[in-house]
Amino acid sequence: MTIVERLIATHRMLEREIRSELRRHLPDAFRLAQLKKHKLAVKDRLHLHLPGPAARLALVPSRR
């Protein structure tokens, strides 16, 4: 698995975790902030490896 594939997988996993936390009766604001911060850091790293439109296409949420 390449670094780009690992970053995309991590980004998607964090997105799932964020959605899961938001569905809770009382979402943990601190946990959400940490997840979003981590997701943004992963996105920034991905943009270093994939320029412009390619990075945006890689992060399109899958329909499930």
N, C-alpha and C positions, 0 to 999 in steps of 0.2 A: 504494500500500500504506500503510495507516495505521500509526501507532506501535504500536498493540496487535497488529496482524498481524505486524509486524517482531519484536516482543518474543516472540510465540508461536513464530515460526519460529526465532528464535535459541535459545529454550529447548529446542525439539525437537532442533535441531542439536547442542546441548551434551549433551543426553541420549544421542544416538547416539554422540557422541565418548566419553562416559563408558563406555557399554556396550562399545564397541570396545576401549577401553583395558583394561577388566576381563577381556576375553577373551584378552588377550595372555598368553603363557607367564609373563613377569615384568612385571606392570603397574608403571608408573612412579608411585610414590606421590605425588611432588611434582606431576606433571602432573594426576593425579586430584584432588588437593586444589585446584589452580588451577581446573580445570574445574568442580568442585562449587561453589567460591566464586563463580565467574562466573555459574553457573546460578542460585544463590540471589540474586545481585544483580539478575539479569534478572527473577526471580520477584517480588522486592520492588518493582521498577519497574512491573511489570504490575499488582500489587495497588493501586498508586496510581491507575491508570487504570480498573481494573475492580473494583468493590467486592465483597466477600464471595464468594458462591457462583459468580458469573459467572467470576471469575478461576480458581477451582478447576476448573470445567468446561472452561475454555480449555486447561488444562494436562494434561488426561487423555491419556495416551499413545495414539498411534494403533496399531492392530493391523496389523503388517506382518510 
